[in-house]
Amino acid sequence: MDFSVTFLILTLLGLINAGHLAYTRIRHKPLVCPMDHDCTLVTESRWSKMFGVRNEYLGTLYFIVMLLGALILLISPATIPQLGIILFVVSLFGALYSIFLIYLQAFVIKNYCFYCIVSAVISIILFLNGLMIR
């Protein structure tokens, strides 16, 4: 399978996951964690925002940007010649931020959010996949 296609699929999965977190937040619904942890401890911690913006909104925006970039890369790769490199750099920042958030969950908050871990795993795989398309 072409790495651009897997990149697109990963961004869709990430958008669904982050979108679920954002939707749950907007609707003020409780977040049900399939793991034996309290996701709310993570999503309501002092690290739930970056520059005043909630992580679930940043994640949704990140995956939308990556999805649009992947679509452009698939449909018309010549439109932006350096798009593969741009997506790679953005995915690097996404992966590093995700690793930082996982660190916070493990060693500072000492609790886990299933959806946050899924998002982090997708971001890291997206970065690794980006190595192949740049």
SEKOL-17873 format. One record per residue (C-alpha): residue in three letters; z, y, x. Coordinates in steps of 0.02 Angstrom, whole numbers, plus 32768, in hexadecimal, padded with zeros to 4 digits. Last residue first. Layout:
<pts>
ALAZYX
...
</pts>
This chain:
<pts>
ARG8076828481BE
ILE806281EF814C
MET80C6816681A6
LEU815C81CF81D8
GLY8162820B8123
ASN8190815A80F0
LEU822B8167815C
PHE8253820F810A
LEU823781C9805C
ILE82A68134808A
ILE833081AF80B9
SER83188215801B
ILE831581787FAD
VAL83B6813A7FFE
ALA840781E47FE4
SER83D481EC7F2E
VAL8415813D7F0F
ILE84B8816C7F65
CYS84C982077EF8
TYR84A781A07E5D
PHE852E81227E8B
CYS85AF81AA7EAD
TYR863081757F2C
ASN86E4819A7F55
LYS874081C37FF4
ILE8721827D7FDC
VAL8726829D8097
PHE86F281FE80F2
ALA867C819C8083
GLN8642821F8007
LEU863482A6808B
TYR85D1823280FE
ILE855D8209806C
LEU854282C48052
PHE851882DD810B
ILE849F824A8106
SER844C8299806F
TYR843E834180C8
LEU83EC82EA815C
ALA8374828B80EA
GLY834183278089
PHE832A838A812A
LEU82BA8300816F
SER825D82F780C9
VAL823583B180D9
VAL81F38394818A
PHE818982FF8154
LEU8146835A80BC
ILE811083EB812C
ILE80C1837381A8
GLY805C831C8120
LEU802D83C580D6
GLN7FE08404817A
PRO7F2C8408813A
ILE7F5884578091
THR7EC6843C801A
ALA7E7983B48088
PRO7EEC832E803E
SER7EA783487F8F
ILE7EE882CA7F11
LEU7F6282647F79
LEU7FA882F17FE4
ILE7FAE83667F4F
LEU800F82E27EED
ALA808682C47F7E
GLY80A8837F7F8F
LEU80C983907ED5
LEU813F82FC7EDB
MET819983407F75
VAL81B383E87F21
ILE81F183937E82
PHE826283217EEA
TYR82B483B47F42
LEU82C784177EA0
THR832083847E4E
GLY838D836D7EE7
LEU83BA84257EEC
TYR83E7841C7E34
GLU845383827E4F
ASN84A283D57EE8
ARG84E2846A7E83
VAL84AB85147EC2
GLY852B858D7F09
PHE84E485867FB9
MET84F984C97FB3
LYS856184847F26
SER85BA83DF7EFF
TRP861C83EC7FA2
ARG86B684347F4A
SER86BD83947EE5
GLU867C83897E33
THR85EE83107E55
VAL865882A67EC9
LEU86F482947E60
THR868282877DC8
CYS863081EB7E0F
ASP86D4818D7DF9
HIS86C080E77E50
ASP86AE80307E1E
MET85F2803C7E27
PRO858880537D8B
CYS85C081097D80
VAL85B981597CD5
LEU85A882167CE4
PRO85FC82697C51
LYS858A82DB7BEC
HIS858C83977BFF
ARG84D583A07BC7
ILE84A584047C61
ARG8503838E7CD5
THR84BB82F07C88
TYR840E833D7C95
ALA842A836B7D4C
LEU846782BD7D79
HIS83D8826B7D1A
GLY835C82E07D6C
ALA839E82AD7E16
ASN837B81F67DEE
ILE82D482127D97
LEU829D82897E21
GLY82CE820C7EA8
LEU826B81827E53
LEU81D481F57E44
THR81E6822B7EFA
LEU81EE81757F31
ILE8150814A7ECE
LEU80F181DC7F1C
PHE812581AC7FCD
THR80F480F87FA6
VAL804881397F74
SER803981A48010
PHE806C8110807B
ASP7FD580AD803E
MET800080008000
</pts>
